[in-house]
Amino acid sequence: AGVPAACGCSGCPGPLSRGNGLSSRRYLLYASGDFVKVHSVNTEETLGLLCGHADLVTGIQLNPHNHMQLYSSSLDGTIKLWDFMDGIPIKTFTVGSKLLALYVLASAEDSVFVVIPKKGERDTFQLVSVELTKGAGQDLEGKELSVVLDGVGESSKQIAFGREDSYVVSVKDVNLQVYFFKRKLLNRFSLSTVKTKGGDNRFSCVVCHPTEDCIATGHADGKIRLWRNFHHKKGYTYSALHWHHDTVMDLAYSLEGTRLLSGGVESVLVQWHNESSCQKDFLPRLGSPIECISMSSDGVLCCTLHTDNRISIINSNLRFSRSIQGLIKSRDVKTGLVVDPRTKALVLNGEPGHLQFYSLQSDQQLFSLDIVQRQYIHQAGLKQSDLVKVAFSARGTWLATVEESEEVADPELQLKLWFYSEETQSFALNTRINTPHDNHITDMCFRDMDELGDDSLILVTTGRDCVFKVWVMVEDSDPEAHQSVSWSCDFVGSYHNYQATNCCFSEDGSLLAVSFEETVTVWDSLTWDLKCTFCHPPGNIRNICFGRLTCSKYLIGATDYGFLCCWNLLTCALEWSAHLNVVVLQPDPLSEHIAAVSWLSKESSLFVFKPSEPWPVYIQRNLCKEKILLAAFVPRDEPETISSEKYLWLRKSQLFFLTDTQELMTLSTKSLEERLTPSSKQLAVEESLPVTPFSVLLGKHRRQQAQEDTDLGKPVVHNKQEQASPAVKELLHTPAHVLPSASFLCTIFINSLLISKENKSAEEVADEVEMESEKAEDDSDEEDVTAMEQEDTSHMELLGEMTCKLSKSQEKELRKIRKMDYSWISAF
């Protein structure tokens, strides 16, 4: 079955583990769906992906005893230890329960701490210690769990470990717990639940001072409390710092503990000096609310995770350095998933009023286009304009956008046409049309036929004002105009005063289909004559699309009453229908296949079919638990080689879909085991031998050479002398950064490849055979012996350095057998 894999969701849900998001100043590690990404801080490029978890990664922590290794936890119930530079999983510990957070302490070498759901109780969680079993294998059990704290929060920001790992702190609601490991003492503290003067004492996050017994907690009312003397239940004290006007989302101490960083919805990073409210610095205008703060292991850099799926890297002097932008999570993707024909980037809502162009190949944002060109004000209840519809021409030279205000009764509408400039490598506004329709615009599409030139470029919009409008390019008669063409309305069509809901052109552009509530109308795109109508009551038409290539004579429609219909345009009759609650209908632009996503019993299922056949070519039920809202086929750069016939529909395009939780997913044709990195599979070889990239490459080359020799009928010879060479082992298995210079190694390496004199050559072995034969046989047998010597020598040349393994008595017996006369057999 196809395997849905998260894609482009960097930072979802928690890409940074507090205190260990950055490894020194070189690498940034963060969770992204079911894998972990390794980024270079200096070049911002992705250095590697750690793939192997079967579900969402919930926590990552550097190994405190080896900063080139990383621990990761996942909802699949496993903890993995990685060599993150080589992308190799070293160990996998199976815990069994869902792991919601991960903590690794320097003082606990053979155990880690995780947050798991409490058995038998709903929405109750425990902090437990997991014993990491030692063993020779890669897959080990981590079943030895010991409960440390009950009733903890599920977020990693609600638990922190104190100075020298001597105690652990947990916050939830208005309660604070401190557990001391050596004394095995648990102290509980509670704040008032009564909200007075706008105060809200609920805890949101906690962090501990690295060198002192001090606890910093963030609260829902924006306050930061510093707790001391919490070793005693009644003698504790706390002081307050207050700047944030809303919830403190996260806190982080500097390496030495002299600075405290805080962040929240204000998009401002606040730095508090010496825990004083009078000494603080600010880094404003970070773009979006701060969700998480992480310090590098050397304290030189910190990074912040934002709600728009972006990571900002900041210097210790509170100067912005650079950022890594993932797929921006918009509040509501009204534009749908659209593919840019030029860059093959995914285009959808980004920041308010912006279009984001997201590269699926590099998994990063290419650029953001400001469409609304107005300052967005973050204030609840304020009605502002937003981007709702997007369409590209077939070659990507024209872009149409629709923006409207959030007013329901009388919205402000604007239709904008943008032209791509090769000189500036960006879109420039060509035409702005105010109030193109009297009510909300429901859909729009381009007709672009290359063979007819620019005259074929037509834009159609449909609206709730019961009409569809045709927009064409005209020459601009204004001599002061900066462009030669502009857009204007050429035709207005309607059908029985019904609301127009969807529109699409046929593949050749000759027909336009427009749905009016329960009816689909088909129009001639040259004369705008109504050709025919289709309907399948009850229920309004939800989606329509034309078939492509060999199925271009079919029109597909889905109704909100749960029917999928296929009409034949030649016979003007219903070809077939199926009872299916289709929420997404997406045709593949490079094949005849159409993907339909249904939503039933809180499960999303995928059906892929050809309009010419009433049965699907592929079915994937229970694709994901979330509701799929949008989908798009993205053309591949090169057709993929797919062996399985059931996945041939994915050969030219890849299917992406967006869920109601703003997760972008794709369908993988490979199982989880096949999606593991090749380097991780190398651990199946002898674990006593260290695996380096060069040795892996050399082993692959030898296997290929052996396979070629086998195919050619040559016997495969294993050179034991080379395998046993200490110099070769030293060269292959020593890390590159500690190897001596190449000039020093060259002599040792070359000498190790020379054949020792103790091993006799093939010619010497042949001479011995000849001498023995002369002693054992009569002079009359010399010709036969000579012929045999030549034959043996030819075999020696073929086998290279392999020596003859027959004993002398066996060789004598072989000669006797060869000289026997078998001609009498021919008489039979």
C-alpha positions in Angstrom: 0.0 0.0 0.0 1.1 3.6 -0.5 2.6 5.2 2.5 1.7 8.8 3.3 4.9 10.7 4.3 5.0 14.1 5.8 6.7 16.7 3.6 7.6 20.3 3.9 6.4 20.6 7.4 9.6 21.7 8.9 9.1 22.6 12.5 5.8 20.6 13.0 5.1 20.2 15.8 8.3 20.8 17.7 11.5 21.1 15.7 13.8 22.3 18.5 14.5 20.5 21.7 15.2 23.2 24.2 18.9 23.5 25.0 19.9 21.2 22.2 18.5 22.6 18.9 22.0 23.8 17.9 25.1 21.7 18.0 27.9 24.2 18.6 27.8 26.9 15.9 27.9 24.6 12.9 24.7 22.5 12.8 21.0 23.1 13.4 18.9 20.0 14.0 15.1 20.1 14.0 12.2 17.6 13.6 10.2 17.8 10.5 7.3 15.3 10.3 8.6 11.8 10.8 12.3 12.7 10.2 15.0 15.0 11.5 16.8 17.5 9.4 20.4 18.6 9.7 21.1 22.1 8.5 24.4 24.0 8.1 24.2 27.2 10.2 26.6 29.0 7.8 25.3 28.0 4.4 21.6 27.3 5.4 21.6 24.2 3.2 20.2 20.8 4.2 23.1 18.5 5.0 21.1 15.4 5.6 17.8 13.7 6.7 17.5 11.2 9.5 14.8 8.9 8.3 13.6 5.8 10.2 10.7 6.8 12.5 7.2 5.6 11.5 5.4 8.5 13.1 5.8 12.1 14.2 9.1 12.9 15.8 8.3 14.6 19.2 11.8 15.2 20.7 15.5 15.5 19.8 18.4 15.8 22.1 22.2 15.7 21.6 24.0 13.0 23.3 25.8 14.8 26.2 28.7 12.3 26.0 29.2 12.6 22.2 27.9 15.7 20.4 28.1 14.0 17.0 25.3 11.7 18.2 21.6 12.5 18.6 18.7 10.9 20.4 15.2 11.2 18.9 11.8 10.1 20.2 8.6 9.6 18.2 4.9 8.7 18.5 5.8 5.3 17.1 7.1 4.4 20.6 10.8 4.2 19.7 14.0 6.1 20.8 16.7 6.2 18.2 20.4 7.0 18.6 21.9 8.6 15.5 25.2 9.5 14.0 23.7 12.5 12.5 26.6 13.5 10.3 26.5 10.1 8.5 22.7 9.7 8.8 23.1 6.3 10.4 20.9 5.0 13.2 23.2 3.4 15.7 20.6 1.9 18.1 16.8 1.7 18.3 15.1 1.3 21.6 11.5 0.2 21.6 9.5 1.5 24.5 6.0 0.7 23.3 4.0 3.8 24.5 3.6 7.0 22.6 6.6 9.2 23.4 5.5 12.9 23.7 8.8 14.5 24.9 12.4 13.5 25.4 15.1 14.6 27.9 18.7 13.3 28.1 20.9 14.1 31.1 24.7 14.0 31.3 24.5 12.4 34.7 22.4 9.5 33.5 24.5 7.8 30.9 22.4 4.6 30.5 18.9 6.1 30.8 16.7 8.9 29.3 13.5 10.5 30.4 10.3 10.6 28.4 6.7 11.7 28.8 4.1 9.0 28.1 0.3 8.8 28.5 -0.8 7.2 31.7 -2.5 3.9 31.2 -6.1 3.8 31.9 -6.5 7.5 32.2 -7.4 10.0 29.5 -5.4 13.2 29.1 -3.1 12.3 31.9 0.7 12.0 31.4 3.7 10.7 33.3 7.4 11.5 33.3 9.3 8.2 33.3 12.9 7.0 33.2 13.7 4.5 30.5 16.7 2.2 30.9 18.7 2.0 27.7 19.6 -1.7 27.3 23.1 -2.5 26.3 23.6 -5.1 23.6 25.3 -6.0 20.4 22.3 -5.7 18.1 20.8 -2.6 16.6 17.2 -3.1 17.8 16.9 -3.3 21.5 14.1 -3.2 24.1 13.6 -0.2 26.4 10.9 -1.7 28.6 12.4 -0.9 32.1 10.2 2.1 33.0 10.2 3.8 36.3 7.8 6.6 37.1 9.3 9.9 38.2 6.4 12.3 38.2 2.6 11.9 37.7 0.2 14.5 36.3 2.8 16.3 34.1 2.0 18.3 30.9 2.5 16.8 27.5 4.6 19.6 26.2 8.4 19.5 26.5 8.3 23.2 27.6 6.5 22.2 30.8 9.3 20.1 32.3 12.9 21.2 33.1 15.9 19.7 35.0 17.7 21.7 37.6 21.3 22.5 38.5 23.6 19.4 38.0 20.5 17.4 37.2 19.7 17.1 40.9 16.0 17.8 40.6 13.2 18.0 38.0 10.5 20.6 37.8 7.0 20.2 36.2 4.3 22.8 35.7 0.7 22.3 34.7 -2.3 24.6 35.0 -1.5 26.5 38.3 0.5 23.7 39.9 4.3 23.4 40.2 6.1 20.2 41.2 9.7 19.8 42.2 11.2 16.3 42.7 14.7 15.9 44.2 16.4 12.7 43.0 18.8 12.1 45.9 16.4 12.9 48.7 13.5 11.4 46.8 11.4 14.3 48.0 8.5 15.9 46.1 7.4 19.4 46.8 4.2 20.8 45.3 3.3 24.5 45.0 0.0 26.1 43.7 -1.0 29.6 42.6 -4.4 31.1 42.9 -6.9 30.2 40.2 -8.8 33.4 40.7 -8.2 35.9 37.9 -7.8 39.4 39.4 -7.1 42.6 37.5 -6.6 40.7 34.2 -4.1 38.3 35.8 -3.9 34.7 34.8 -1.6 32.5 36.9 -1.7 29.4 34.7 1.8 28.1 33.8 2.9 28.0 30.2 6.6 27.0 30.4 9.4 26.4 32.8 13.2 26.5 32.7 15.9 26.1 35.4 19.0 28.2 36.0 22.2 26.3 34.9 24.3 27.2 37.9 21.9 28.2 40.7 18.9 26.8 42.4 16.4 29.1 40.6 13.3 28.2 38.6 11.9 30.6 35.9 8.2 30.0 34.9 6.2 31.7 32.2 2.5 32.4 32.7 -0.6 33.1 30.6 -0.9 36.7 31.7 2.6 37.5 30.4 4.5 37.4 33.7 7.7 35.6 34.4 8.2 34.3 38.0 11.6 33.5 39.5 11.3 30.9 42.2 13.9 30.3 45.0 14.2 28.4 48.3 11.8 25.8 46.9 13.6 23.0 48.9 11.1 23.9 51.6 7.4 23.8 51.1 6.7 26.9 53.2 9.9 28.9 52.8 9.8 29.4 49.1 9.9 32.9 47.5 9.4 34.3 44.0 9.8 37.6 42.2 8.1 38.7 39.0 9.2 40.1 35.7 6.6 41.6 33.4 6.8 42.9 29.8 4.7 40.5 27.6 1.0 41.5 27.3 0.0 37.9 26.5 1.2 34.3 27.2 4.9 33.8 27.6 5.4 31.0 25.0 9.0 29.9 26.0 12.0 30.8 28.2 15.7 30.0 27.9 18.8 30.7 30.0 22.2 31.6 28.6 25.0 29.1 29.1 26.3 31.0 32.2 22.9 31.9 33.5 23.4 35.7 33.4 20.8 36.3 30.7 17.2 35.0 30.4 15.4 35.0 27.0 11.6 35.1 26.6 9.3 35.2 23.7 5.5 35.3 22.9 2.9 36.5 20.5 4.4 40.0 20.2 7.1 38.6 17.8 9.7 40.2 20.1 12.6 38.4 21.7 13.3 39.9 25.2 16.6 39.5 26.9 16.6 40.0 30.7 19.9 40.8 32.4 20.7 39.6 35.9 17.0 38.8 36.5 16.2 42.5 36.7 13.2 44.1 35.2 15.1 47.3 34.6 17.8 45.7 32.5 16.4 44.2 29.4 17.0 44.3 25.6 14.7 43.7 22.7 14.9 42.2 19.2 11.6 43.2 17.6 9.8 42.6 14.3 10.7 38.9 14.1 7.7 38.4 11.8 5.4 36.1 13.8 4.8 34.8 17.4 7.7 32.9 19.0 6.8 29.3 20.0 10.2 27.9 21.1 13.7 29.2 22.1 16.8 27.0 21.9 20.4 27.8 22.9 23.5 26.4 21.2 25.7 24.1 23.3 28.5 26.7 23.3 26.1 29.6 24.1 27.2 31.7 21.1 23.9 31.4 19.1 20.2 30.9 19.9 17.4 30.1 17.6 13.6 30.8 17.8 10.8 28.8 16.2 7.8 30.9 15.0 4.2 30.1 14.3 4.7 30.7 10.6 7.0 27.6 10.5 10.2 29.6 10.4 13.4 29.3 12.4 15.4 32.4 13.1 19.1 32.2 14.1 20.2 35.0 16.4 23.7 36.0 17.7 24.4 36.3 21.4 24.5 40.1 21.1 20.8 39.9 20.1 21.5 40.5 16.4 19.5 38.7 13.7 21.7 36.4 11.7 19.6 34.4 9.2 16.4 32.3 9.0 15.2 29.0 7.6 11.7 29.3 6.2 9.5 26.2 5.9 6.0 26.0 4.5 4.1 28.9 6.1 1.0 27.7 8.0 -1.8 30.0 7.0 -4.9 30.3 9.0 -7.0 29.2 6.0 -5.7 28.1 2.6 -8.3 29.8 0.5 -6.3 29.8 -2.7 -6.0 26.0 -2.9 -2.9 24.2 -3.9 -1.7 25.6 -7.2 1.5 24.6 -9.2 3.6 27.3 -10.8 4.3 26.0 -14.4 7.7 27.7 -14.6 9.3 26.6 -11.3 7.0 23.7 -10.4 6.7 25.3 -7.0 3.7 24.9 -4.9 1.8 28.2 -4.6 -0.7 28.9 -1.8 -1.5 31.4 0.9 1.5 32.5 3.0 1.7 35.5 5.3 -1.6 37.5 5.4 -2.0 39.0 1.9 1.0 37.2 0.4 1.5 34.2 -1.9 4.2 31.8 -1.0 6.2 29.9 -3.7 7.4 26.7 -2.0 9.9 24.4 -3.7 9.1 20.8 -3.0 12.5 19.7 -4.3 14.6 21.8 -1.9 11.9 21.9 0.8 12.2 25.6 1.3 10.4 28.8 0.3 11.6 30.3 -3.0 10.0 33.7 -2.5 6.9 35.5 -1.2 4.8 37.8 -3.4 2.8 40.6 -1.7 -0.6 40.7 -3.4 -2.7 42.8 -1.2 0.0 45.4 -0.5 -1.4 46.6 2.7 -0.1 46.5 6.3 -1.8 43.6 8.1 -2.9 44.5 11.7 -3.0 41.6 14.2 -6.2 42.5 16.0 -9.1 40.2 16.6 -12.4 41.1 15.0 -10.8 43.6 12.5 -12.1 43.1 9.0 -9.2 43.1 6.5 -8.6 42.1 2.9 -7.1 38.7 2.2 -6.1 36.6 -0.8 -8.8 34.0 -1.8 -8.2 32.8 -5.4 -5.1 32.2 -7.6 -4.7 30.9 -11.2 -1.7 30.6 -13.6 -1.6 30.5 -17.4 -0.3 27.3 -18.9 3.2 28.8 -19.4 3.3 30.7 -16.1 3.6 34.1 -17.8 0.3 35.4 -16.3 -1.0 35.2 -12.8 -4.5 36.1 -11.8 -5.4 36.8 -8.1 -8.6 37.7 -6.3 -8.6 39.5 -2.9 -11.6 40.3 -0.9 -12.4 41.8 2.5 -13.8 39.6 5.3 -17.2 41.3 5.1 -19.9 38.7 4.5 -22.7 41.0 3.2 -20.9 43.5 1.0 -17.3 42.4 0.4 -14.7 44.6 -1.3 -13.4 42.6 -4.4 -10.3 43.2 -6.5 -9.2 41.1 -9.5 -5.5 41.6 -10.3 -3.6 40.4 -13.4 0.2 40.0 -13.0 2.8 39.5 -15.8 6.1 37.7 -15.2 9.0 39.9 -16.3 12.1 38.0 -17.4 14.3 41.1 -16.7 13.3 41.4 -13.1 12.5 37.7 -12.6 9.3 38.6 -10.7 5.7 39.3 -11.3 4.6 42.9 -12.0 1.0 44.2 -11.7 -0.5 44.7 -15.1 -4.3 45.3 -14.5 -6.3 46.0 -11.4 -10.1 45.5 -11.7 -12.3 46.8 -8.8 -15.5 44.9 -8.1 -15.3 42.4 -11.0 -18.4 40.7 -9.5 -21.2 41.9 -7.3 -20.6 39.1 -4.8 -17.9 36.6 -3.8 -15.9 35.1 -6.6 -16.1 31.3 -6.4 -13.7 30.1 -9.0 -11.5 31.1 -12.0 -9.3 29.5 -14.6 -7.2 30.4 -17.7 -7.6 29.1 -21.3 -4.2 29.0 -22.9 -3.7 27.4 -26.3 -0.2 27.8 -27.7 -1.0 27.2 -31.3 -3.4 30.2 -31.4 -0.9 32.7 -30.0 -1.7 35.4 -27.4 -5.3 35.8 -28.6 -6.1 32.4 -27.1 -5.4 33.6 -23.6 -8.7 34.0 -21.8 -9.6 34.2 -18.1 -13.0 33.1 -16.8 -14.3 34.0 -13.3 -17.5 32.7 -11.6 -19.4 34.4 -8.8 -22.3 34.2 -6.4 -23.9 37.0 -8.4 -25.2 34.3 -10.7 -22.9 35.1 -13.7 -19.6 34.0 -15.1 -17.4 36.6 -16.9 -14.8 36.2 -19.7 -11.8 38.5 -19.5 -9.5 39.0 -22.5 -6.4 41.0 -23.3 -6.8 44.3 -25.3 -4.3 46.8 -26.6 -3.9 49.7 -24.2 -4.9 52.9 -26.1 -3.5 55.2 -23.3 -0.2 56.7 -24.7 1.0 57.2 -21.1 0.5 53.6 -20.1 3.6 51.7 -19.2 2.3 48.4 -20.7 1.0 47.7 -24.2 -1.9 45.4 -23.1 -4.5 45.3 -20.4 -7.5 43.1 -19.5 -11.2 43.8 -19.9 -14.5 41.9 -19.8 -15.6 40.4 -23.1 -18.6 38.3 -22.2 -21.0 37.7 -19.4 -23.0 34.4 -19.1 -25.6 33.1 -16.8 -28.0 30.1 -16.4 -31.5 30.5 -14.9 -30.3 33.0 -12.3 -28.4 30.2 -10.4 -25.2 30.9 -8.6 -22.0 30.0 -10.6 -19.8 27.8 -8.5 -17.0 26.1 -10.6 -15.4 26.4 -14.0 -12.8 24.6 -16.1 -11.6 24.4 -19.7 -11.2 21.3 -21.8 -7.7 20.2 -22.7 -7.8 21.7 -26.2 -9.6 24.8 -24.8 -12.6 24.5 -27.2 -15.1 23.9 -24.4 -15.8 25.7 -21.1 -17.7 23.9 -18.3 -19.5 26.1 -15.7 -21.5 24.6 -12.8 -24.6 26.5 -11.6 -25.7 24.9 -8.3 -27.1 21.5 -9.4 -26.4 21.9 -13.2 -23.2 21.7 -15.3 -23.3 23.8 -18.4 -21.0 23.3 -21.4 -20.1 26.4 -23.6 -18.3 26.9 -26.9 -15.3 29.0 -26.0 -15.2 30.7 -29.5 -18.8 31.7 -29.9 -19.9 31.4 -26.2 -23.0 29.3 -27.3 -24.5 27.0 -24.7 -23.9 23.4 -26.1 -25.4 21.1 -23.5 -26.2 20.7 -19.8 -25.8 17.9 -17.3 -27.3 17.3 -13.8 -27.4 14.6 -11.2 -29.9 15.6 -8.5 -30.1 15.9 -5.6 -27.3 18.0 -4.5 -25.2 20.9 -5.8 -22.1 20.4 -7.9 -19.0 20.5 -5.7 -16.2 19.8 -8.2 -15.9 19.5 -12.0 -13.0 18.6 -14.3 -12.5 17.4 -17.9 -10.7 14.2 -18.8 -7.3 14.5 -20.6 -5.5 12.7 -23.4 -7.5 9.6 -24.5 -10.2 10.5 -22.0 -10.8 14.0 -23.2 -14.4 13.2 -24.2 -15.5 12.8 -20.6 -16.6 15.4 -18.0 -16.3 14.5 -14.3 -18.4 16.0 -11.5 -18.9 15.4 -7.8 -22.0 16.5 -5.8 -22.3 17.5 -2.2 -24.9 14.7 -1.8 -22.1 12.0 -2.3 -22.2 11.2 -6.0 -19.3 11.0 -8.5 -20.6 11.3 -12.0 -19.0 10.8 -15.5 -20.7 12.3 -18.5 -19.9 11.5 -22.2 -19.6 14.7 -24.2 -20.1 13.0 -27.5 -23.4 11.2 -26.5 -24.4 13.9 -23.9 -25.3 11.1 -21.5 -24.3 9.8 -18.1 -21.5 7.2 -18.6 -21.4 6.0 -15.0 -21.8 7.2 -11.5 -20.6 6.1 -8.0 -21.8 6.8 -4.5 -18.8 8.5 -3.0 -18.5 11.6 -0.8 -15.7 13.3 -2.8 -14.2 16.4 -1.1 -11.3 16.8 -3.5 -11.2 16.1 -7.3 -7.8 16.6 -8.9 -6.8 15.6 -12.5 -3.2 14.8 -13.4 -2.1 17.2 -16.1 0.3 14.6 -17.6 -2.0 11.5 -17.8 -5.6 10.4 -17.9 -5.8 9.7 -14.2 -7.9 11.6 -11.8 -7.5 11.5 -8.0 -10.6 11.6 -5.8 -10.3 12.0 -2.0 -13.4 11.0 0.1 -14.2 11.8 3.7 -16.2 9.2 5.5 -16.3 8.0 9.2 -13.5 10.4 10.1 -11.2 8.9 7.6 -9.7 10.2 4.3 -9.5 7.7 1.5 -7.9 8.0 -2.0 -9.4 6.7 -5.2 -7.5 7.0 -8.5 -9.4 6.3 -11.8 -9.6 6.8 -15.5 -12.9 8.4 -16.7 -13.1 5.7 -19.4 -13.2 2.9 -16.8 -15.9 2.7 -14.0 -13.5 1.0 -11.6 -10.5 2.7 -9.9 -6.9 1.7 -10.7 -5.8 2.4 -7.2 -7.5 2.6 -3.8 -5.9 3.6 -0.5 -8.4 3.6 2.4 -7.7 5.3 5.7 -5.0 7.4 4.0 -4.9 9.6 7.1 -7.0 10.4 10.1 -7.1 14.1 9.3 -9.5 15.5 6.7 -7.8 16.3 3.4 -8.9 19.6 2.1 -6.7 20.2 -1.0 -4.6 18.2 -3.4 -2.3 18.9 -6.4 -0.3 16.9 -8.9 3.2 18.2 -9.3 5.0 17.1 -12.5 8.3 15.3 -11.9 11.6 16.5 -13.5 12.1 13.0 -14.9 9.6 10.1 -15.1 10.2 7.7 -12.2 10.9 4.1 -12.7 8.1 2.2 -10.9 8.1 -1.6 -11.0 4.7 -2.1 -9.4 1.8 -1.8 -11.8 -0.6 -0.3 -9.2 1.7 2.8 -8.8 2.2 3.5 -12.5 -0.1 6.5 -12.2 2.6 8.2 -10.1 5.2 7.8 -12.8 5.0 11.3 -14.3 3.6 13.3 -11.4 3.6 13.2 -7.6 0.5 13.8 -5.6 0.5 16.2 -2.7 -2.4 17.0 -0.3 -3.0 19.3 2.5 -4.9 18.4 5.7 -7.1 20.5 7.9 -4.2 20.6 10.4 -2.1 22.3 7.8 0.1 19.3 7.2 1.4 18.9 3.6 1.7 15.2 2.8 2.6 13.1 -0.2 2.0 9.5 -1.3 5.1 7.4 -1.3 5.3 4.2 -3.4 7.9 2.7 -1.0 7.4 1.0 2.3 8.9 2.3 5.5 11.9 -0.1 5.2 12.5 0.9 1.7 12.4 4.6 2.6 15.2 4.2 5.1 18.5 5.7 4.0 20.9 3.2 2.4 23.5 4.0 5.0 21.3 2.8 7.7 21.0 -0.6 6.1 24.7 -1.0 6.2 24.4 -1.9 9.9 23.2 -5.3 8.7 26.9 -6.2 8.0 29.3 -7.2 10.8 28.9 -4.7 13.6 32.4 -5.4 14.8 33.7 -3.6 11.7 33.3 0.2 11.7 31.4 1.5 8.6 32.9 4.5 6.8 31.5 6.1 3.6 34.6 5.0 1.7 34.4 1.4 2.9 30.7 1.4 2.0 31.5 2.7 -1.5 34.4 0.2 -1.9 32.1 -2.7 -0.8 29.4 -1.6 -3.3 32.0 -1.5 -6.1 33.2 -5.0 -5.2 29.7 -6.4 -5.2 29.0 -4.9 -8.6 32.2 -6.3 -10.0 31.5 -9.7 -8.6 28.0 -9.6 -10.1 29.5 -8.7 -13.5 32.0 -11.5 -13.3 29.3 -14.0 -12.4 27.1 -12.8 -15.3 30.1 -13.3 -17.6 30.7 -16.8 -16.3 34.0 -15.9 -14.5 34.7 -17.5 -11.2 34.8 -14.9 -8.4 38.1 -14.7 -6.5 38.4 -13.2 -3.0 41.8 -11.7 -2.4 42.6 -12.8 1.1 45.9 -11.0 1.1 44.2 -7.6 0.5 41.4 -8.3 3.1 43.9 -9.2 5.7 46.2 -6.2 5.1 46.4 -4.0 8.3 47.4 -1.0 6.2 44.2 -1.2 4.2 42.1 -1.6 7.3 43.8 1.3 8.9 43.1 3.5 5.8 39.5 2.5 5.5 38.5 2.5 9.1 40.3 5.5 10.5 38.2 8.8 10.6 39.3 11.2 7.9 40.0 14.1 10.3 42.7 12.1 12.2 44.4 10.5 9.2 48.1 11.5 8.5 48.9 13.1 5.2 48.4 11.2 1.9 52.2 11.3 1.1 52.9 9.4 4.3 50.2 6.8 3.7 51.1 6.2 0.0 54.2 4.1 0.6 52.5 2.0 3.3 49.5 1.5 1.2 51.4 0.5 -2.0 53.6 -1.9 -0.1 50.6 -3.6 1.4 49.3 -4.4 -2.1 52.5 -6.2 -3.1 52.5 -10.0 -3.1 54.7 -11.6 -0.6 57.6 -13.9 -1.9 56.3 -16.7 0.3 53.3 -17.1 -2.0 54.4 -18.9 -5.2 53.4 -17.5 -8.5 51.3 -19.4 -11.1 54.4 -20.1 -13.2 56.3 -21.7 -10.3 53.4 -23.9 -9.5 53.2 -25.0 -13.1 56.9 -25.9 -13.1 56.5 -28.0 -10.0 53.7 -29.9 -11.7 55.9 -30.5 -14.7 58.8 -31.8 -12.7 56.6 -34.2 -10.8 55.1 -35.5 -14.0 58.5 -36.2 -15.5 59.5 -38.3 -12.5 56.3 -40.3 -12.4 55.6 -40.9 -16.1 57.4 -42.5 -19.0 59.1 -40.5 -21.7 56.3 -41.5 -24.1 53.8 -39.4 -22.2 55.6 -36.1 -22.5 53.3 -34.7 -25.2 50.2 -35.3 -23.1 51.9 -33.8 -20.0 52.9 -30.7 -22.0 49.3 -30.2 -23.2 48.0 -30.5 -19.7 50.6 -27.9 -18.5 49.4 -25.4 -21.0 45.8 -26.0 -20.0 46.6 -25.6 -16.3 48.6 -22.4 -17.0 45.7 -20.9 -18.8 43.5 -21.5 -15.8 46.1 -19.9 -13.6 46.0 -16.8 -15.7 42.2 -16.7 -15.5 42.2 -17.0 -11.7 44.9 -14.4 -11.2 46.7 -15.0 -7.9 44.8 -18.1 -6.9 47.1 -21.2 -6.5 46.4 -24.8 -7.4 44.7 -26.7 -4.6 45.1 -30.3 -5.9 47.5 -32.5 -4.1 50.3 -34.3 -6.0 48.6 -37.7 -5.8 45.4 -36.2 -7.1 47.2 -34.6 -10.1 48.7 -38.1 -10.9 45.3 -39.7 -10.8 43.9 -36.9 -13.0 46.6 -37.6 -15.7 45.9 -41.3 -15.8 42.2 -40.6 -16.3 42.9 -38.2 -19.1 45.1 -40.7 -21.0 42.5 -43.5 -20.9 40.9 -44.3 -24.2 37.2 -43.7 -24.2 36.7 -44.2 -28.0 34.9 -47.5 -27.5 31.9 -45.7 -26.1 31.1 -44.3 -29.5 30.2 -47.8 -30.7 27.1 -47.6 -28.5 
